[in-house]
């Protein structure tokens, strides 16, 4: 048996598979947060205990007492600080916490965006990064900062909790902002700036590495064999790539939830790629482009909650299927835009509205606008040397046939919907099975991935003309504000 675990932000998810990757059970438990004074924290030890409780119930009820390997995936930037006793000194700081805005400004004076991109693959100093949170602790929580022995990211802490072995998966280390993704080492200049040393960080290991066996006391509590191995796994987006069969060049794994994220392998040497968020990949010495558009599904969520409260998503899609295409254009920049323009001052725009239009027409324009943003990013990826042959769609947006067809029509690429919806858990289980030798490779595992739908482009040329209008409208809106794209 193999277990894939997704250490999520909203839920912890776990799934048990046999050696043929047949699902035996899948469950989740919600994550609780402490939100005070704008901070977002959680109890890391309780997070680990909840995971143990979830696994214990699954194993017991399925009468499973032998597990070959457990592999992890999940969120990246949440920070855990351990003291001399290797116990958390304070609550873990969530990646959602933005307490370190001032520290970002401070670091930006010493590190240019160009230098940050050349080392970390990221274009800017953001409060999301753990490096900025550590500097905040130095300024504001000296009793924690002065007594910290080890700084760990959440997934690495959970692996340590289960094995007693400290390690840092390099695909997760990317998100620390103190890891050099090309030299595969901690970035000393950033460590010096935030006032910590390399011995306060876990040893770096390749993603998808088995680091040891589960501790005897944990195995006893779970009712499984002590020989069960623990694999560090990889980032959730990358496990999702594995779980959707995206194991080689040319395909994008697209997740359209509140945020739209695209993951695809970069052409090496990846250090030549500019203007795209770059990360250390789940395979040794590879890199993955992961452009993120915050104005993704949130645009439709905002519009529905504001203007379509009494209409369900299913009703909206059913009505849209009967409608003719409108000429409305929507710029989906209601929270600014990051990739590919990185224009924080961009705003949302409806253009071409007439009295005959209603909220359904506007919802269609929003779906179309987000798909145009997808095309922009696809073009930017291809300019950086990666030819795209298809899109594998996951997340809430993949449940809408209308939206998926629009994505295909606009990009001119086939859009494939995988049968397995929890791709990250499946990907983690595949990692465990490959590590254990039951599956030959990720490429072999990808051959068994099934797709329930494939959308082929139908109206690409018609929508290509509208895409040109979309881009012209964005440029015009920038000129009205006296701004360039990257000002």
C-alpha positions, 0 to 999 in steps of 0.5 A: 500500500502507498499513501499520498498526503496533501498538506493543504491550506484549507484541508489536510488530505490523505489517500491510500492506493494499492500497487496498481494505483487503485484508490482504496480510501481518501479523506480530509480534515480541516485546518484551523487558523488563529487570525489576530491583528492581521496575522495568520498562524496555526499550531504546527504540532496540532496540524501534525496530530490531526494528520496522525488522527486522520491516517489512524482512522483510515488504516484502522477502518480499512484493516491495513497494517502494512504500508510500503511508503508514504509521500508528501505534497502540499503548501510551501511557504508556511514557516515553523520555528523550532527551539533547542528541544526541536519543538515549535517555539511559537505558532507556525506562520502561514504563507497567507500572513503578510506581517512582513511588508516593512521587511520586504521594503527593507530587503528590496533596498539591498536586493534588486528584482534582477538579482532575486530572479537570477538566484531564486527564480522569483521576480520580487521580494514578497511578504509570502516568503519565509525569509521576510518573516524571519527578519520580522521575528528579528525586529519584533519577536526577539525572544523567538529569534534569539532562541531559534535552533531550526527554521523549517517549512511545513512539509519538511516539519511534518516529515521530521515529526514522523521520522526524526530526520531533518531535511528540506526538499529543494522544490519546496526550498525554492519558496523560502527566498533563501535558496539558490535554485541553480547552484542548489544551495542556500543563498548566503547573502540572503541568510546574512541579511536576515541574520541566520546561518546555514546550520539553522536550516535543514540539509537539502535533499532532492525532491521525491527522496525517501529519507527514512522510516517512520518512528517506532512510536508513530508506527505503533500509534498508526498500527503499521509496520516500522519499516514504512518509508517516508518520502519528502515528495514535492510541491503540490503543483508538481505532484499535480503534474505527476498525477495528471501525467504531465511528466515531460516537455510540452504540456501545461498543468493548469489549475483554475481556482481562486488563483490561476496557476500554470506548471510546465517544464522549462527548457534548460538552461533555465537560468536563461528564462526571464520574466516567468516564475521559476522553481526547482523541479521534481526531477533532479536538475530540472526547473519548472515554470510556474506563472501565477495569475491572481486574477483568475477564478477570483474574477468569476467568484467576485462577479457571482457573489456581487451580481448573481447570488441567486444563480448557481454555477450549473444554472449559469453554465446551462444558460451560457450553452444556449447563448450566442457569443457577445462582443463584451470584453473583460479585463480580469485584473480586479486584484492587479496582475502578476504574470506576465505583466506584473502590473499591480496597478492594473484594474478590471474593465468591462468594455462593449456593454449595451442594454441588451446584455445581462449578467449571464453575458457578463459572466461569459465575458469574464470566463473569456477574459481569464482564458485570454490571460491564459493565452498571454501566459502561454505565449510568454512561456513559448517565447522562453523556449518551451513549445506547448502541445496541450493543457491539462485542466484541474481545479474548479474551472475544469468543471465547466465545459463552457470555460474549458472549451473557451480555453481550447478555442482561445489558445488553439490547444487541446484541453484535457480533463483528468478522471482523477480529481485529487491529482496531488494525492495521486501524484504523491502516491505515484512518487512513493510507488516509484521510489519503492520500485513498484512503478518503473518511472513517472513516465511509465506511471503517466501512461495509465492516467485516464482523461474523461474529456478532451476539448479541441479548438473550434473557434480559434481564428474568430477569438484570435481577433478578439484577443487582439482587441483584448490586448489593445484595450489593456494597453489603452487602459495603461495609457490612460493612467500614464503607465507602462506595462511594467512601471 
